[in-house]
Amino acid sequence: MRRFSPPFLLILGLFSLISCIKNDIPYPRIQANFATFNITGQSQASLIDTVTRSVTVYLPETLNPREVSVESYSLSPQGVEIVGNQLSDILNLTQPVTVILKLYQEYQWTIQAVQPIDRYFVVNQQIGSSVIDIAAHRVIVKVPDTADLSAIKVTSMKLGPEGSVQTPDLSGHTVDFTNPVEVTVTSFGEETKWTIYVEPTHANVTTESADAWTSVAWVYGAARAGRNNGVEYRKASDTQWTKVPSEWITHDGGNFTARIIHLDANTEYVVRAYSDDEYGADITVTTGSVVQVPNASLDEWWLDGKVWCPWADGGQRYWDTGNKGATTLGQSNSIPTDDTSTGTGRAAMLQSKFVGIGALGKLAAGNLFTGEYVKTVGTNGILSFGREFSQRPTRLRGYLKYTPAPISSVSNNNPDYRYMKGEPDTCIVWMALSDGTAPYEIRTDPKNRQLFNQNDPSVVAYGQFQSGAAIPSYQQFDIDLDYRSTSRIPRYIVIVCSASKYGDYFTGGDGSVLYIDDLELLYDY
């Protein structure tokens, strides 16, 4: 009778046990993403949103949206593949295209196009600009009720993309508009029928709309081009009107826009457009408030273990830093300092440092932002950018000084910044106002990286300051905000300061130091 040694019996028992275990361990859930997406002739960089899983490409007028050539794209992380219908080299983006990416699980992505087209239709005696309804393919033009609709001269027209053919081409011709007129626009081999309506109106000038900020109001008027067109305003409690200076008014044919400045906050004003001796309707508006973000002086800090927090102990948490991530491998690198612009109080000292050891380490950029550091996943961070805010400032002012170090750490992931190694680091301060439904979720993990994009549709205004040169002593900086609309009301404010501009990609100089002090929102021009 053959005997087996105890070790052999143990191994045999283990194999028997393993054979009875189901392999039901779930696959990891890692989102499959587009990292880059480029088309031939694009007018600006594509917008990749890993939250909505969408790629938006921007087409110039001259590019046929039915024949968009895909120049290159990359997927992230390694191992992602396209399943099902493969991505064609030539895409028809008149409608969104769906692509399925897979890494363990499948993820549906949408590729869509944005193609701004400059359209206009102008006639003699026109009041204001034409209403161009792209969806319904119609144009509505207003003229004085004294105009002869049977003999309206068209001075210029463009209803399709650059290079399109308009049949008939009405430009320079006198046309009978007693009935609607049809024009066929042919572009990229496709025909679109447009209908032109010319409507008489009794009003020779209209006050179209008005938007009141805090110290600024924007008033939009429409009248006949070539007349003395402008805007007047007064406090609601006054009776005397003030004409807006001509240098505060811009004209676009019969449309004109007045930017009224130096207004009082929280005050009711009345505005109206005029044309020669005629007036549009009065519009009443109320200006907003002068609001500063909490702890804008950056005086308030407290130490929670080894994490420095930019708010008072037990106070309002409005600002945050990446210190929670930095302290997983080292010490806080965004800290308070007594070295201030005024010699009193405190300032923020943001230091970019390499934390960890060798391949286990990363560059931690010194940073400060309105929002919250949500959590650390591995050695990567998830952050929330933005705090509730509804006013419309015109600029951000503050004081800073900067010592850049040569870039010593570079990203090995896309985008690849290896060529920057050894160059001076660059600091950045930027501000955005957003009317999105929530703060921006920021993720630094290359596998599902999601960073702020200033071209995001939810951005109402944006501005930035950056420097790759040393600023040895405190200097004042002003960031002018570029508004995309005067009527959109923000919901969130985002202010970000970083000693290393590319810190989101773990790229920067070990030893770069940015000092920030006494931030202030300004509300006038």
Residue, then its C-alpha position, 0 to 999 in steps of 0.5 A: m500500500r502506497r503512502f503519501s507524505p503529509p505535504f503532498l496530502l496538503i497540496l492535494g487538498l488545496f487543489s480539491l478546494i480550488s476546484c470547488i471555488k467559482n471564479d466570480i471575482p468581478y472585473p475592475r471598473i475602469q472607464a474606457n476613454f478617448a484621450t485625444f481626438n484630432i480631425t483634419g482642418q479643425s478650427q480649435a482643439s477637440l473637447i473631450d468630456t469623460v463625464t458625459r463621454s463625448v468628443t466635440v470637434y470644431l469645424p471651420e465654415t469651409l469644412n464639409p461636415r459630411e466628410v470629416s477626416v479623422e487624423s488621429y486619436s488615442l485611447s486611455p488607459q492601455g488596453v482600451e479597444i473599440v468594439g462593434n462598428q469601428l471608427s471610420d476614417i471619414l465621418n458624417l457629423t451632421q448627426p452625432v456618431t456613437v462609438i463603443l469603447k471597452l475595457y472590461q466593460e463597454y462604454q458608449w461615447t458620442i462624437q459630435a461637431v460644432q460648426p459656427i457659420d456667419r449668416y446675415f441678411v441686410v436691406n436698406q432702411q432696415i431696423g436692427s439686425s435680421v432674425i435668422d432662424i437656422a432651424a426653420h430656415r427663415v429670415i425676418v427683416k424689419v423695416p419702417d412702415t413707410a417703406d415700399l415693400s415692393a422695392i426693397k434693396v438688399t445690400s448684402m446676404k450670406l445664408g450658408p457657409e463660406g463658398s456656398v451658392q445662393t439662388p437667386d443671389l439677391s445682394g445688390h438687387t431691388v426685390d419685391f417683398t410684398n410676399p415672402v421670397e425663397v432662396t436656395v442655398t447650395s453647399f457641399g452638394e446639398e440644397t436648403k431652401w430659405t424663406i425671407y420675410v420683410e415686415p413693416t413696423h411702426a417703431n423706428v427704434t427699439t430698446e431690445s434688452a438690458d442686462a444689469w451687473t453690479s457697476v455695469a449695465w449692458v443695453y441693446g438697441a435697434a434702429r435704422a443704420g446711419r442715424n444718430n443712435g444711442v442710449e440714455y439712462r437715469k436712476a429710477s429716483d431721478t428725472q434727468w436722463t444721461k446720454v451714454p458717451s459714444e465711446w461706450i457704444t458699439h454699432d453693428g449696422g442698425n444694432f447698437t450696444a451700450r456698456i454703461i459703467h460706474l453705476d451704483a450697486n443695488t440701485e434701480y436704473v431706467v434705460r432706453a434707446y434713441s434714434d435721432d429724436e425718437y425713443g424706444a421703450d423704457i426698461t428698468v433694471t437693478t444692479g447687483s451687489v459687491v460680493q467678495v469670496p470668503n477668506a480672500s485675504l488668505d489670512e485664515w488657516w489651521l493645521d489638521g494633523k499634517v494637512w494645512c487647511p485654508w480656513a479657520d478651525g471651525g470656520q467656513r470651508y470655501w478654499d482648499t488645496g491638494n494637501k490631502g494628496a501631498t500628505t499621503l507621501g509627504q508634507s503639506n506643500s500649500i501652507p500659510t506664510d507671514d511673508t505678505s504683500t503688506g507686511t501684516g496677516r498671512a499669505a499662501m505659499l504654494q510649493s511644487k515638490f516631488v513627494g515619495i521615492g523614485a517610481l513611487g513618487k510624483l510631483a505635487a504642485g502647490n495649489l489653492f482653489t475655491g472648492e474641495y479636495v474630495k479624496t485620494v485614489g492611489t496617488n491621484g486626486i479627485l477634486s471639486f472646483g467651484r463655490e456658489f456665486s451669482q454676481r458678475p465681477t469684471r476682474l480679479r486682482g491680487y498680489l503675487k511673487y514667484t520663484p520658478a524652478p527648472i521642470s524636473s518631473v514630466s508626465n509619461n502619459n498623454p499629453d506628453y510633456r517630456y520635451m519641457k524637461g529642464e525649461p523654467d516652470t510656469c505659475i498660473v492663476w485663473m478664474a472662471l464663472s460657470d452656470g453649470t448645474a454643479p461644480y466641476e469634477i476634476r480627476t488627475d488619474p490618467k486612466n480617467r483624467q477629467l480637467f477643467n476646459q475653458n471652452d466648456p459650454s457652461v463657462v460664462a466668463y474666464g481669465q488668467f495670469q501666468s508667468g514663466a519668469a521670476i517675480p522676486s517681490y510682490q506685484q499686483f496682478d489683474i485678470d480681466l474676465d472675458y464674458r461669453s454673454t452679458s445675460r447669463i447669470p453664474r452659479y459658481i465661481v472657480i479661482v485656481c492658483s498653482a506654482s506649476k501650470y501643468g501640475d494636473y499632469f504631474t509636470g513641473g519644477d521641484g522647488s517652484v514657489l508661488y506666493i499669493d495674497d489679498l485677492e479682490l473681485l472688482y466690479d467696474y471697468 
